Amino acid sequence: MGKYRDRSIPPFFWTFTHRRLRAFSPKSRGSAGHSFFRVTTRASNIEALEAFRNNPDGFDLVITDMTMPNMTGKDLAKELMVIRPDIPIILCTGFSEKIDERRAEEMGISAYVMKTIVMRDMANTIREVLPAPSTLKK
């Protein structure tokens, strides 16, 4: 698991082309202004893959969109799981003929989320795929 498991704030990638969704991620904060996550955002899955290759243990979760320029979320997930098979991945998509929930699960993708994304639902999905804080390695 990630080197950052001793910290109470899990780091993860959030890759979306849509500015509004990218803008949401760093504001993932509680009511008291405390961060729930340390988020690294990329507008390109190729950029995300490069950053992940440079620090594969630096992330506890990857959230990506199926439809991205130059590399689909499905292809990013495949590449990431070659580098680190235990990385939880949430794949978001609208309509896709290339992947559905069953195929995502067969690939080892942790969760499949249909757009339009409700942030409360995304928060619940993140909680489901991340290990409980008490089980994180120190």
N, CA and C atoms as an extended XYZ file, in Angstrom:
414
Properties=species:S:1:pos:R:3:atomname:S:1:resname:S:1:resid:I:1 pbc="F F F"
N         0.829       -1.189        0.000 N   MET     1
C         0.000        0.000        0.000 CA  MET     1
C         0.870        1.247        0.000 C   MET     1
N         0.260        2.390       -0.136 N   GLY     2
C         0.964        3.650       -0.289 CA  GLY     2
C         1.827        4.043        0.894 C   GLY     2
N         2.897        4.748        0.635 N   LYS     3
C         3.785        5.245        1.674 CA  LYS     3
C         3.091        6.251        2.572 C   LYS     3
N         2.013        6.822        2.105 N   TYR     4
C         1.328        7.866        2.856 CA  TYR     4
C         0.251        7.307        3.776 C   TYR     4
N         0.210        6.028        3.944 N   ARG     5
C        -0.839        5.398        4.742 CA  ARG     5
C        -0.785        5.805        6.209 C   ARG     5
N         0.351        6.343        6.681 N   ASP     6
C         0.445        6.748        8.080 CA  ASP     6
C        -0.224        8.092        8.330 C   ASP     6
N        -0.673        8.743        7.319 N   ARG     7
C        -1.331       10.041        7.463 CA  ARG     7
C        -2.833        9.853        7.443 C   ARG     7
N        -3.542       10.734        8.106 N   SER     8
C        -4.993       10.595        8.185 CA  SER     8
C        -5.703       11.137        6.957 C   SER     8
N        -4.984       11.790        6.056 N   ILE     9
C        -5.603       12.380        4.869 CA  ILE     9
C        -5.083       11.637        3.636 C   ILE     9
N        -5.887       10.756        3.035 N   PRO    10
C        -5.403        9.972        1.902 CA  PRO    10
C        -5.180       10.813        0.643 C   PRO    10
N        -4.066       10.589       -0.034 N   PRO    11
C        -3.820       11.296       -1.303 CA  PRO    11
C        -4.432       10.542       -2.475 C   PRO    11
N        -4.967       11.280       -3.437 N   PHE    12
C        -5.450       10.612       -4.635 CA  PHE    12
C        -5.432       11.542       -5.834 C   PHE    12
N        -5.509       10.912       -7.015 N   PHE    13
C        -5.595       11.620       -8.290 CA  PHE    13
C        -7.049       11.843       -8.643 C   PHE    13
N        -7.302       12.942       -9.334 N   TRP    14
C        -8.650       13.246       -9.851 CA  TRP    14
C        -8.405       13.736      -11.262 C   TRP    14
N        -8.703       12.961      -12.271 N   THR    15
C        -8.440       13.364      -13.652 CA  THR    15
C        -9.742       13.570      -14.404 C   THR    15
N       -10.007       14.808      -14.762 N   PHE    16
C       -11.193       15.159      -15.537 CA  PHE    16
C       -10.836       16.295      -16.488 C   PHE    16
N       -11.455       16.297      -17.644 N   THR    17
C       -11.241       17.408      -18.560 CA  THR    17
C       -12.151       18.572      -18.204 C   THR    17
N       -13.269       18.294      -17.580 N   HIS    18
C       -14.240       19.339      -17.280 CA  HIS    18
C       -13.746       20.198      -16.113 C   HIS    18
N       -13.544       21.495      -16.350 N   ARG    19
C       -12.996       22.389      -15.326 CA  ARG    19
C       -13.784       22.395      -14.032 C   ARG    19
N       -15.098       22.321      -14.156 N   ARG    20
C       -15.925       22.379      -12.960 CA  ARG    20
C       -15.670       21.181      -12.038 C   ARG    20
N       -15.500       20.001      -12.611 N   LEU    21
C       -15.211       18.825      -11.797 CA  LEU    21
C       -13.801       18.883      -11.216 C   LEU    21
N       -12.837       19.357      -12.001 N   ARG    22
C       -11.485       19.504      -11.464 CA  ARG    22
C       -11.478       20.515      -10.334 C   ARG    22
N       -12.255       21.572      -10.470 N   ALA    23
C       -12.287       22.611       -9.448 CA  ALA    23
C       -12.890       22.101       -8.147 C   ALA    23
N       -13.794       21.135       -8.221 N   PHE    24
C       -14.396       20.593       -7.005 CA  PHE    24
C       -13.360       19.906       -6.133 C   PHE    24
N       -12.483       19.140       -6.726 N   SER    25
C       -11.654       18.216       -5.969 CA  SER    25
C       -10.810       18.851       -4.871 C   SER    25
N       -10.087       19.947       -5.101 N   PRO    26
C        -9.293       20.487       -4.008 CA  PRO    26
C       -10.129       21.060       -2.877 C   PRO    26
N       -11.414       21.251       -3.113 N   LYS    27
C       -12.283       21.811       -2.087 CA  LYS    27
C       -12.993       20.710       -1.300 C   LYS    27
N       -12.440       19.511       -1.339 N   SER    28
C       -13.049       18.407       -0.602 CA  SER    28
C       -12.747       18.598        0.873 C   SER    28
N       -13.523       19.444        1.512 N   ARG    29
C       -13.249       19.817        2.891 CA  ARG    29
C       -14.472       19.597        3.762 C   ARG    29
N       -14.217       19.393        5.023 N   GLY    30
C       -15.288       19.229        5.991 CA  GLY    30
C       -15.846       20.573        6.397 C   GLY    30
N       -16.853       20.534        7.245 N   SER    31
C       -17.513       21.768        7.650 CA  SER    31
C       -16.588       22.697        8.417 C   SER    31
N       -15.573       22.156        9.063 N   ALA    32
C       -14.643       22.998        9.813 CA  ALA    32
C       -13.477       23.456        8.938 C   ALA    32
N       -13.517       23.118        7.653 N   GLY    33
C       -12.460       23.523        6.739 CA  GLY    33
C       -11.288       22.565        6.700 C   GLY    33
N       -11.387       21.437        7.391 N   HIS    34
C       -10.313       20.454        7.379 CA  HIS    34
C       -10.407       19.613        6.116 C   HIS    34
N        -9.279       19.344        5.490 N   SER    35
C        -9.268       18.543        4.267 CA  SER    35
C        -9.575       17.087        4.580 C   SER    35
N       -10.409       16.493        3.746 N   PHE    36
C       -10.639       15.062        3.829 CA  PHE    36
C        -9.597       14.321        2.993 C   PHE    36
N        -9.102       14.967        1.928 N   PHE    37
C        -8.167       14.337        1.007 CA  PHE    37
C        -7.113       15.329        0.564 C   PHE    37
N        -5.942       14.811        0.227 N   ARG    38
C        -4.936       15.591       -0.488 CA  ARG    38
C        -5.103       15.176       -1.945 C   ARG    38
N        -5.428       16.123       -2.807 N   VAL    39
C        -5.802       15.800       -4.176 CA  VAL    39
C        -4.801       16.361       -5.167 C   VAL    39
N        -4.414       15.530       -6.109 N   THR    40
C        -3.607       15.945       -7.250 CA  THR    40
C        -4.514       15.864       -8.465 C   THR    40
N        -4.652       16.946       -9.197 N   THR    41
C        -5.516       16.926      -10.377 CA  THR    41
C        -4.694       16.999      -11.656 C   THR    41
N        -5.195       16.368      -12.672 N   ARG    42
C        -4.612       16.437      -14.009 CA  ARG    42
C        -5.757       16.515      -15.009 C   ARG    42
N        -5.547       17.264      -16.085 N   ALA    43
C        -6.544       17.382      -17.150 CA  ALA    43
C        -6.301       16.349      -18.241 C   ALA    43
N        -5.295       15.514      -18.062 N   SER    44
C        -4.929       14.524      -19.058 CA  SER    44
C        -4.541       13.233      -18.350 C   SER    44
N        -5.044       12.108      -18.838 N   ASN    45
C        -4.652       10.827      -18.268 CA  ASN    45
C        -3.199       10.502      -18.560 C   ASN    45
N        -2.666       11.024      -19.638 N   ILE    46
C        -1.240       10.816      -19.929 CA  ILE    46
C        -0.390       11.514      -18.864 C   ILE    46
N        -0.767       12.735      -18.496 N   GLU    47
C        -0.072       13.444      -17.417 CA  GLU    47
C        -0.222       12.702      -16.097 C   GLU    47
N        -1.413       12.194      -15.831 N   ALA    48
C        -1.659       11.452      -14.596 CA  ALA    48
C        -0.808       10.188      -14.545 C   ALA    48
N        -0.721        9.479      -15.663 N   LEU    49
C         0.085        8.259      -15.717 CA  LEU    49
C         1.548        8.569      -15.445 C   LEU    49
N         2.052        9.625      -16.036 N   GLU    50
C         3.457       10.007      -15.819 CA  GLU    50
C         3.711       10.342      -14.348 C   GLU    50
N         2.828       11.108      -13.752 N   ALA    51
C         2.985       11.462      -12.340 CA  ALA    51
C         2.900       10.212      -11.461 C   ALA    51
N         2.000        9.299      -11.794 N   PHE    52
C         1.865        8.060      -11.033 CA  PHE    52
C         3.117        7.200      -11.174 C   PHE    52
N         3.643        7.116      -12.375 N   ARG    53
C         4.883        6.347      -12.589 CA  ARG    53
C         6.031        6.898      -11.737 C   ARG    53
N         6.072        8.220      -11.597 N   ASN    54
C         7.128        8.861      -10.811 CA  ASN    54
C         6.975        8.653       -9.312 C   ASN    54
N         5.753        8.316       -8.853 N   ASN    55
C         5.515        8.155       -7.422 CA  ASN    55
C         4.316        7.222       -7.195 C   ASN    55
N         4.444        5.946       -7.556 N   PRO    56
C         3.291        5.050       -7.485 CA  PRO    56
C         2.760        4.821       -6.071 C   PRO    56
N         3.591        4.971       -5.066 N   ASP    57
C         3.139        4.785       -3.694 CA  ASP    57
C         2.627        6.076       -3.076 C   ASP    57
N         2.610        7.142       -3.854 N   GLY    58
C         2.185        8.435       -3.339 CA  GLY    58
C         0.696        8.677       -3.408 C   GLY    58
N        -0.066        7.675       -3.865 N   PHE    59
C        -1.506        7.842       -4.022 CA  PHE    59
C        -2.239        6.627       -3.474 C   PHE    59
N        -3.358        6.882       -2.844 N   ASP    60
C        -4.180        5.811       -2.302 CA  ASP    60
C        -5.433        5.556       -3.122 C   ASP    60
N        -5.696        6.399       -4.114 N   LEU    61
C        -6.913        6.280       -4.907 CA  LEU    61
C        -6.746        7.087       -6.192 C   LEU    61
N        -7.330        6.595       -7.274 N   VAL    62
C        -7.379        7.329       -8.532 CA  VAL    62
C        -8.842        7.403       -8.972 C   VAL    62
N        -9.293        8.619       -9.311 N   ILE    63
C       -10.623        8.817       -9.881 CA  ILE    63
C       -10.405        9.374      -11.283 C   ILE    63
N       -10.986        8.722      -12.272 N   THR    64
C       -10.781        9.177      -13.637 CA  THR    64
C       -12.068        9.083      -14.451 C   THR    64
N       -12.066        9.796      -15.543 N   ASP    65
C       -13.187        9.823      -16.464 CA  ASP    65
C       -12.875        8.879      -17.626 C   ASP    65
N       -13.855        8.156      -18.085 N   MET    66
C       -13.667        7.270      -19.225 CA  MET    66
C       -13.279        8.059      -20.463 C   MET    66
N       -13.904        9.192      -20.690 N   THR    67
C       -13.656        9.971      -21.898 CA  THR    67
C       -12.660       11.078      -21.613 C   THR    67
N       -11.425       10.810      -21.967 N   MET    68
C       -10.347       11.784      -21.794 CA  MET    68
C        -9.566       11.857      -23.102 C   MET    68
N        -8.925       12.995      -23.376 N   PRO    69
C        -8.139       13.097      -24.611 CA  PRO    69
C        -6.905       12.200      -24.562 C   PRO    69
N        -6.613       11.543      -25.636 N   ASN    70
C        -5.405       10.746      -25.857 CA  ASN    70
C        -5.340        9.417      -25.116 C   ASN    70
N        -6.071        9.241      -24.027 N   MET    71
C        -6.058        7.984      -23.287 CA  MET    71
C        -7.356        7.875      -22.487 C   MET    71
N        -8.086        6.795      -22.693 N   THR    72
C        -9.342        6.629      -21.957 CA  THR    72
C        -9.070        6.310      -20.495 C   THR    72
N       -10.083        6.467      -19.672 N   GLY    73
C        -9.962        6.087      -18.273 CA  GLY    73
C        -9.717        4.593      -18.116 C   GLY    73
N       -10.323        3.797      -19.000 N   LYS    74
C       -10.104        2.349      -19.003 CA  LYS    74
C        -8.638        2.022      -19.264 C   LYS    74
N        -8.045        2.696      -20.251 N   ASP    75
C        -6.630        2.456      -20.566 CA  ASP    75
C        -5.722        2.942      -19.441 C   ASP    75
N        -6.068        4.075      -18.831 N   LEU    76
C        -5.293        4.545      -17.684 CA  LEU    76
C        -5.356        3.516      -16.560 C   LEU    76
N        -6.542        3.006      -16.277 N   ALA    77
C        -6.696        2.012      -15.209 CA  ALA    77
C        -5.812        0.792      -15.465 C   ALA    77
N        -5.799        0.297      -16.702 N   LYS    78
C        -4.954       -0.858      -17.052 CA  LYS    78
C        -3.487       -0.568      -16.755 C   LYS    78
N        -3.026        0.612      -17.194 N   GLU    79
C        -1.619        0.992      -16.988 CA  GLU    79
C        -1.283        1.119      -15.498 C   GLU    79
N        -2.173        1.742      -14.739 N   LEU    80
C        -1.926        1.934      -13.312 CA  LEU    80
C        -1.871        0.601      -12.581 C   LEU    80
N        -2.749       -0.330      -12.952 N   MET    81
C        -2.780       -1.625      -12.272 CA  MET    81
C        -1.574       -2.497      -12.625 C   MET    81
N        -0.927       -2.231      -13.762 N   VAL    82
C         0.330       -2.917      -14.073 CA  VAL    82
C         1.413       -2.411      -13.121 C   VAL    82
N         1.425       -1.111      -12.900 N   ILE    83
C         2.421       -0.498      -12.024 CA  ILE    83
C         2.164       -0.870      -10.567 C   ILE    83
N         0.914       -0.787      -10.165 N   ARG    84
C         0.543       -1.063       -8.764 CA  ARG    84
C        -0.837       -1.721       -8.722 C   ARG    84
N        -0.865       -3.049       -8.721 N   PRO    85
C        -2.126       -3.783       -8.814 CA  PRO    85
C        -3.140       -3.490       -7.701 C   PRO    85
N        -2.690       -2.993       -6.567 N   ASP    86
C        -3.602       -2.762       -5.440 CA  ASP    86
C        -4.227       -1.368       -5.422 C   ASP    86
N        -3.954       -0.537       -6.425 N   ILE    87
C        -4.468        0.835       -6.404 CA  ILE    87
C        -5.985        0.839       -6.647 C   ILE    87
N        -6.771        1.402       -5.723 N   PRO    88
C        -8.203        1.538       -5.977 CA  PRO    88
C        -8.453        2.579       -7.072 C   PRO    88
N        -9.338        2.259       -7.998 N   ILE    89
C        -9.659        3.165       -9.111 CA  ILE    89
C       -11.172        3.299       -9.216 C   ILE    89
N       -11.622        4.548       -9.299 N   ILE    90
C       -13.029        4.840       -9.562 CA  ILE    90
C       -13.105        5.378      -10.981 C   ILE    90
N       -13.879        4.722      -11.823 N   LEU    91
C       -14.048        5.129      -13.221 CA  LEU    91
C       -15.420        5.775      -13.378 C   LEU    91
N       -15.432        7.002      -13.878 N   CYS    92
C       -16.667        7.747      -14.100 CA  CYS    92
C       -16.951        7.808      -15.598 C   CYS    92
N       -18.225        7.685      -15.956 N   THR    93
C       -18.573        7.755      -17.364 CA  THR    93
C       -20.039        8.136      -17.539 C   THR    93
N       -20.313        8.673      -18.691 N   GLY    94
C       -21.697        8.845      -19.119 CA  GLY    94
C       -22.036        7.571      -19.857 C   GLY    94
N       -22.427        7.660      -21.104 N   PHE    95
C       -22.687        6.482      -21.910 CA  PHE    95
C       -21.376        6.013      -22.524 C   PHE    95
N       -21.117        4.710      -22.486 N   SER    96
C       -19.924        4.166      -23.120 CA  SER    96
C       -20.227        2.781      -23.661 C   SER    96
N       -19.895        2.582      -24.916 N   GLU    97
C       -20.008        1.248      -25.502 CA  GLU    97
C       -18.751        0.434      -25.212 C   GLU    97
N       -17.694        1.099      -24.772 N   LYS    98
C       -16.417        0.430      -24.541 CA  LYS    98
C       -16.326       -0.249      -23.185 C   LYS    98
N       -17.122        0.221      -22.218 N   ILE    99
C       -17.053       -0.362      -20.882 CA  ILE    99
C       -18.389       -0.178      -20.177 C   ILE    99
N       -18.700       -1.141      -19.346 N   ASP   100
C       -19.864       -1.034      -18.474 CA  ASP   100
C       -19.432       -1.511      -17.089 C   ASP   100
N       -20.350       -1.524      -16.162 N   GLU   101
C       -19.991       -1.860      -14.773 CA  GLU   101
C       -19.408       -3.264      -14.654 C   GLU   101
N       -19.987       -4.216      -15.363 N   ARG   102
C       -19.491       -5.597      -15.314 CA  ARG   102
C       -18.064       -5.701      -15.838 C   ARG   102
N       -17.810       -5.078      -16.988 N   ARG   103
C       -16.463       -5.124      -17.565 CA  ARG   103
C       -15.460       -4.396      -16.684 C   ARG   103
N       -15.883       -3.280      -16.069 N   ALA   104
C       -14.997       -2.546      -15.166 CA  ALA   104
C       -14.615       -3.425      -13.983 C   ALA   104
N       -15.597       -4.111      -13.423 N   GLU   105
C       -15.334       -4.996      -12.289 CA  GLU   105
C       -14.394       -6.130      -12.695 C   GLU   105
N       -14.628       -6.711      -13.863 N   GLU   106
C       -13.764       -7.796      -14.349 CA  GLU   106
C       -12.325       -7.333      -14.520 C   GLU   106
N       -12.142       -6.062      -14.889 N   MET   107
C       -10.793       -5.497      -15.051 CA  MET   107
C       -10.099       -5.255      -13.722 C   MET   107
N       -10.872       -5.190      -12.651 N   GLY   108
C       -10.289       -4.879      -11.351 CA  GLY   108
C       -10.511       -3.447      -10.909 C   GLY   108
N       -11.325       -2.703      -11.660 N   ILE   109
C       -11.664       -1.332      -11.266 CA  ILE   109
C       -12.554       -1.414      -10.032 C   ILE   109
N       -12.250       -0.594       -9.034 N   SER   110
C       -12.920       -0.675       -7.734 CA  SER   110
C       -14.363       -0.208       -7.759 C   SER   110
N       -14.654        0.826       -8.537 N   ALA   111
C       -16.021        1.355       -8.596 CA  ALA   111
C       -16.261        2.001       -9.951 C   ALA   111
N       -17.494        1.930      -10.387 N   TYR   112
C       -17.941        2.464      -11.672 CA  TYR   112
C       -19.067        3.445      -11.362 C   TYR   112
N       -18.872        4.719      -11.713 N   VAL   113
C       -19.832        5.767      -11.372 CA  VAL   113
C       -20.364        6.391      -12.655 C   VAL   113
N       -21.680        6.405      -12.766 N   MET   114
C       -22.321        7.027      -13.928 CA  MET   114
C       -22.482        8.526      -13.690 C   MET   114
N       -22.246        9.301      -14.758 N   LYS   115
C       -22.511       10.733      -14.694 CA  LYS   115
C       -24.004       10.949      -14.895 C   LYS   115
N       -24.554       11.872      -14.389 N   THR   116
C       -24.103       13.082      -13.721 CA  THR   116
C       -23.710       12.722      -12.291 C   THR   116
N       -22.573       13.231      -11.862 N   ILE   117
C       -22.027       12.872      -10.565 CA  ILE   117
C       -22.630       13.753       -9.478 C   ILE   117
N       -23.177       13.104       -8.481 N   VAL   118
C       -23.645       13.793       -7.283 CA  VAL   118
C       -22.514       13.657       -6.272 C   VAL   118
N       -21.982       14.784       -5.817 N   MET   119
C       -20.786       14.744       -4.987 CA  MET   119
C       -20.989       13.961       -3.691 C   MET   119
N       -22.185       13.968       -3.136 N   ARG   120
C       -22.458       13.176       -1.938 CA  ARG   120
C       -22.277       11.692       -2.254 C   ARG   120
N       -22.764       11.278       -3.415 N   ASP   121
C       -22.614        9.885       -3.834 CA  ASP   121
C       -21.148        9.548       -4.096 C   ASP   121
N       -20.415       10.496       -4.688 N   MET   122
C       -18.991       10.264       -4.920 CA  MET   122
C       -18.266       10.096       -3.585 C   MET   122
N       -18.592       10.926       -2.610 N   ALA   123
C       -17.965       10.805       -1.287 CA  ALA   123
C       -18.237        9.420       -0.696 C   ALA   123
N       -19.454        8.921       -0.849 N   ASN   124
C       -19.781        7.580       -0.358 CA  ASN   124
C       -18.995        6.507       -1.096 C   ASN   124
N       -18.833        6.680       -2.401 N   THR   125
C       -18.062        5.717       -3.196 CA  THR   125
C       -16.606        5.716       -2.761 C   THR   125
N       -16.052        6.892       -2.519 N   ILE   126
C       -14.665        6.983       -2.046 CA  ILE   126
C       -14.527        6.236       -0.722 C   ILE   126
N       -15.452        6.451        0.191 N   ARG   127
C       -15.405        5.752        1.486 CA  ARG   127
C       -15.474        4.232        1.298 C   ARG   127
N       -16.255        3.795        0.328 N   GLU   128
C       -16.401        2.359        0.082 CA  GLU   128
C       -15.117        1.725       -0.440 C   GLU   128
N       -14.382        2.426       -1.304 N   VAL   129
C       -13.205        1.802       -1.921 CA  VAL   129
C       -11.918        1.999       -1.130 C   VAL   129
N       -11.875        3.006       -0.264 N   LEU   130
C       -10.681        3.202        0.568 CA  LEU   130
C       -10.791        2.354        1.826 C   LEU   130
N        -9.670        1.800        2.282 N   PRO   131
C        -9.722        1.065        3.539 CA  PRO   131
C       -10.066        2.002        4.691 C   PRO   131
N       -10.646        1.446        5.744 N   ALA   132
C       -10.948        2.230        6.935 CA  ALA   132
C        -9.651        2.770        7.534 C   ALA   132
N        -9.661        3.983        8.082 N   PRO   133
C        -8.439        4.562        8.651 CA  PRO   133
C        -7.754        3.665        9.659 C   PRO   133
N        -8.501        2.891       10.415 N   SER   134
C        -7.895        2.025       11.421 CA  SER   134
C        -7.104        0.874       10.798 C   SER   134
N        -7.341        0.570        9.503 N   THR   135
C        -6.634       -0.521        8.850 CA  THR   135
C        -5.473       -0.042        7.989 C   THR   135
N        -5.274        1.270        7.903 N   LEU   136
C        -4.183        1.798        7.086 CA  LEU   136
C        -2.848        1.495        7.751 C   LEU   136
N        -1.856        1.177        6.939 N   LYS   137
C        -0.518        0.880        7.449 CA  LYS   137
C         0.130        2.149        7.963 C   LYS   137
N         0.904        2.013        9.007 N   LYS   138
C         1.640        3.160        9.563 CA  LYS   138
C         3.061        3.118        9.110 C   LYS   138
